[in-house]
Amino acid sequence: DVLDIAAGLGRHSRILAERGYSVDAIEYSDIALESLREIPGVNAIEIDLENGCNLEKSYDAILCFNYLNRNLYNFMLNHINNDGIILFETFVFDEENECAPKNPNYLLKKNELLKVFSSFYILEYKESNVIKQNGQKALMASMAAIKYS
């Protein structure tokens, strides 16, 4: 089972479901939930993540892209199965960001994910400037980490 946190319109959920994975996709936006509900194999779950996540299930993979809520760190650490993978990519604070959120609560500190997931095996971690679809620059952190028993 895969969990897609803040799944948006389901870009990642759709790809995984098409490949036969069972996907739980968390969203709060009505428009996003409507889109997610139309994807075969995706279980759209309405949760306001600002209030935390109360799912009891554990997952083989957890995805979190372009979203940061530090209150979810413990959930992610405790709801990933042994040998499960976490894929995390979001914005990092940088003075030169052109399109990142302005609120520092929604921006990672440099190397923050490495500290939070230090008990995991880090397959890959990088912080790099990328050009987003709108042509603007942003510093992004990307991590793939496995929980070993």
Disulfide bonds with the S-S distance in Angstrom:
none
